[in-house]
């Protein structure tokens, strides 16, 4: 209980600092931030889609019990297919 009081006091004293960083941006700054984030989001989505497709191909290769070069070839063909 004694340790709780100083911890709570520090949290209350620091809370105004956190609220400044969580404040919404001005409307003029919002479109610029959204425009700069759009290409990164598209790249991240593409990377996530490739990863998901490769994961699915690896699972199929495991189900077929492929090993070595056969597994590698299967995964490459599977990921390149639409």
C-alpha positions in Angstrom: 0.0 0.0 0.0 2.8 2.4 0.8 4.5 1.8 -2.6 1.2 2.4 -4.4 0.8 6.0 -3.2 4.1 7.3 -4.7 3.5 5.4 -7.9 0.0 6.9 -8.3 1.3 10.4 -7.5 4.0 10.1 -10.2 1.4 8.9 -12.7 -0.9 11.8 -11.9 1.9 14.3 -12.2 3.0 12.9 -15.6 -0.5 12.5 -17.1 -0.6 16.1 -18.6 2.5 15.2 -20.6 0.8 12.1 -22.2 -2.3 14.1 -23.1 -0.3 16.5 -25.3 1.0 13.7 -27.4 -2.5 12.1 -27.7 -4.1 15.4 -28.8 -5.6 15.3 -32.4 -3.6 17.1 -35.0 -4.9 20.2 -36.8 -7.1 19.5 -39.9 -4.5 20.9 -42.2 -1.8 18.5 -41.0 -4.1 15.4 -41.3 -4.2 15.1 -45.2 -0.4 15.5 -45.4 0.1 12.7 -42.8 -2.4 10.5 -44.6 -0.8 11.1 -48.0 2.7 10.2 -46.7 1.4 7.0 -45.0 -0.4 5.7 -48.1 2.6 4.3 -50.0 4.0 2.7 -46.9 0.7 1.1 -46.2 0.4 -0.3 -49.8 3.9 -1.7 -49.5 3.1 -3.3 -46.2 -0.1 -4.8 -47.6 1.8 -6.3 -50.5 4.4 -7.7 -48.2 1.8 -9.2 -45.9 0.0 -10.7 -48.9 3.2 -12.3 -50.2 3.9 -13.6 -46.7 0.4 -15.1 -46.3 0.7 -16.7 -49.8 4.1 -18.2 -49.0 2.9 -19.5 -45.7 0.0 -21.2 -47.4 2.3 -22.8 -50.0 4.6 -24.1 -47.2 1.6 -25.7 -45.5 0.6 -27.3 -48.8 4.2 -28.6 -49.3 4.1 -30.1 -45.8 0.8 -31.7 -46.5 2.3 -33.3 -49.6 5.3 -34.3 -47.5 7.8 -32.7 -50.0 11.4 -32.4 -49.0 14.5 -30.8 -50.3 14.6 -29.6 -53.9 11.0 -30.8 -54.6 9.8 -28.6 -51.7 11.8 -25.6 -52.9 10.5 -25.9 -56.4 6.9 -26.4 -55.3 7.0 -23.3 -53.1 8.6 -21.2 -55.9 5.9 -22.3 -58.4 3.1 -21.9 -55.9 4.1 -18.4 -54.9 4.5 -17.2 -58.5 1.1 -18.5 -59.5 -1.7 -15.9 -59.3 
